[in-house]
Amino acid sequence: MGKPPNLFAFQSASELAPSLRQYILEAQASALSRHGTFRVALSGGSLPKTLAQALLKETNGEGKVQWAKWEIFYADERAVPLDHADSNHKLVQEEILDKIPEGAGKPHVYPIDVKYLDDVQELADQYEKTLVSIFAQRDSVKLPMFDLLLLGCGPDGHTCSLFPGSPLLRESDAWVLQIPDSPKPPPKRITLSLPVVTHGIKIAFVATGGGKKDIMKQIFDTDEGRQLPCGLVNATGQERVSWFVDYPAIEGVSFPARRGSL
Ligand SMILES: O=C1O[C@H](COP(=O)(O)O)[C@@H](O)[C@H](O)[C@H]1O
């Protein structure tokens, strides 16, 4: 077992944003020096709003978001049209993509192919093919390696659309999985598999608000919580995993947090 995940805590979501920005810019610089693009997987839920605060506010002196070099994928997506209220892509589009300043460059975004909405397995397979076309030269890699995954943590400990107790958590081969019956609506979804998530170079969770404190305590302080999807990412991603949280989200958590800094 390597080092535990990093838990960075801040007074509020807006105080968290500059440190999250710095962390993302460091991941961006390292990816660009390795292969000239920055391959990022994004979650939906509450994450895009906090991410917008980190990415869209220019601060002095610590580098720029090089949007034109970003390749954005979805860590999970709901099987709905891209303009549907439940679509993670729509959320990211409205919170972030539509607000990128003119002249700052546009990322290459990979949404789901809505031709396959009626067949969720096919939707997952097609998204996996998209990943293969980007990450795997001639099928030569076992798993895609995202430069950064930016993830949420649900109040039940789910991340992406990997829910507690799901047999999908045991998947070891497929990169993208279908969920026909998600416990959280909407029921039909696709998600990156756990091995893909934990293979990422860097993995960052963002969890804010008092509504997350019970699950944070479980994930960080209990053996049962370490078996929840977020706990499993912590265990296998080890020191590559960082959490950006606000104080209300870790109220009562014993696991040591670094407060107010990266
Ligand atoms: O359903 C989902 O929920 C999780 C967690 O959302 P949050 O609102 O509690 O932050 C999210 O990360 C995932 O992308 C989404 O599909």
Ligand as a Chemical Component Dictionary entry (heavy atoms), coordinates in Angstrom:
data_LIG
# 
_chem_comp.id                   LIG 
_chem_comp.type                 NON-POLYMER 
_chem_comp.pdbx_formal_charge   0 
_chem_comp.three_letter_code    LIG 
# 
loop_
_chem_comp_atom.comp_id 
_chem_comp_atom.atom_id 
_chem_comp_atom.alt_atom_id 
_chem_comp_atom.type_symbol 
_chem_comp_atom.charge 
_chem_comp_atom.model_Cartn_x 
_chem_comp_atom.model_Cartn_y 
_chem_comp_atom.model_Cartn_z 
_chem_comp_atom.pdbx_ordinal 
LIG O1 O1 O 0 -25.265 11.161 -11.053 1  
LIG C1 C1 C 0 -24.169 11.674 -10.907 2  
LIG O2 O2 O 0 -23.770 12.000 -9.636  3  
LIG C2 C2 C 0 -22.379 12.172 -9.312  4  
LIG C3 C3 C 0 -22.315 12.955 -8.000  5  
LIG O3 O3 O 0 -23.038 14.156 -8.155  6  
LIG P1 P1 P 0 -23.084 15.299 -7.047  7  
LIG O4 O4 O 0 -24.154 16.246 -7.533  8  
LIG O5 O5 O 0 -23.434 14.654 -5.737  9  
LIG O6 O6 O 0 -21.743 15.943 -7.044  10 
LIG C4 C4 C 0 -21.636 12.834 -10.451 11 
LIG O7 O7 O 0 -20.264 12.901 -10.139 12 
LIG C5 C5 C 0 -21.902 12.060 -11.727 13 
LIG O8 O8 O 0 -21.170 12.583 -12.811 14 
LIG C6 C6 C 0 -23.376 12.133 -12.046 15 
LIG O9 O9 O 0 -23.719 11.459 -13.237 16 
# 
loop_
_chem_comp_bond.comp_id 
_chem_comp_bond.atom_id_1 
_chem_comp_bond.atom_id_2 
_chem_comp_bond.value_order 
_chem_comp_bond.pdbx_ordinal 
LIG O1 C1 DOUB 1  
LIG C1 O2 SING 2  
LIG C1 C6 SING 3  
LIG O2 C2 SING 4  
LIG C2 C3 SING 5  
LIG C2 C4 SING 6  
LIG C3 O3 SING 7  
LIG O3 P1 SING 8  
LIG P1 O4 DOUB 9  
LIG P1 O5 SING 10 
LIG P1 O6 SING 11 
LIG C4 O7 SING 12 
LIG C4 C5 SING 13 
LIG C5 O8 SING 14 
LIG C5 C6 SING 15 
LIG C6 O9 SING 16 
# 
